[in-house]
């Protein structure tokens, strides 16, 4: 039954019992060995094992060549332990011959802080090694600040998220990031956990006037990752990955973002509409696997609001498409937008501007065998596992600008005298030396 939060029902699992013989057979009894104490609930061929029957069923016939189906759920009790604990029971099938067949039921129960919703009306620190599970939104009032401490993981139910009118501070570290994710711990398929699929929770919304100070955040599998309207957000050393909407969607915001990864979204990985915006040493990677109608790795738009500035430095913009960047000018024709020391998967003719695009490497889009994936360590689309650290084949190695670069990368690794482009500094493994 995989892992489940204590006191939270699992999804229903099932298995079949086949009679492959040439004669009918009868199960004299089926019983749940530990009864109610283990938390398992069982239905055999449409009959529920209840307390009134002492968790036993009798005289179940399976005709020759036929089968029956067994359904199992688990709601485990609180364990009092920090780590997930094994919860077992046995389903015992007894034939009329008195021969027994045993099916072991097992799952892991994980104690969590289960909250219906969370209303932050005064400055609050949440720092916990226990999972925090939210059924509905976290709402942060305009005069309040919520701080999430290093190592805290918040699990959101479908439709839940964070709505910020005041301030959200994320104080993760390289070794103990803050994780915002879905509460689904089970698998969509045997090889694919729900945690690797998008659109499972709402994401984070910064409403007008809100503020965000974010360090070492891992946000994934939401609808929009971060949606910001007329707000101020600083972000460092963070990951927004696998969203069904946009990774970062911002309108008329003040943004300062460094050493961060925005990857694999059905909408644009980053979609910026006006404002005062700076990106430095960021990776924008558009390899969303669930639809061929994915949008761009990086989109900037001045048709709604003008840019006070848009500066993108030492950053990698790439993906599956021949063109992974889209700029939509307003009346001032993007005059305050500047890209410097970047690798961009877009034809050079689409920019044709040596003033606002300086020290740019334009990817060879004729290389359709590797697309932009040659930059990265791992793109396993079969199992939806991605590692956007640089591979030794990447042109981003030693292509950045030390004068404008950061001293350390996303992981805290010291950058070389000639830094690498993107969120990660290439580190050659011992086996490669």
Secondary structure, DSSP 8 states (H G I E B T S, - for coil): --EEETTS----EEEEEE--SSS-EEEEEEEETTGGGG-EEEEETTEE--GGGTTEEEEEEE-TT-EEEEEEEE-------SS-EEEEEEEEEEETTS-EEEEEEEEEEE-EEEES-EEE-S-EEE--SSEEEESS-EEE-TT-EEEEETT-EEEE-TT-EEEESSEEEEE--SSS-EEEEES--SEEETTEEGGGSS-SS-EEEE-TT-EEEEESEEEES-SSSEEEES-EEEEES-EEEEESS-SEEEEEEEEEEES-EEEEESS-SEEEEEEEEEEES-EEEE---S-TT---SEEEE-SSS-EEEEEEES-EEEESSS--EEEE--TTTTTTEEEEEEEE-S-GGGT--TTTEEEEEE--TT-TTTTTGGGEEEEETTTTEEEEEE-TT-TTTT-S-TTTS-SB-TTS-B--SS--SSSS-----GGG-
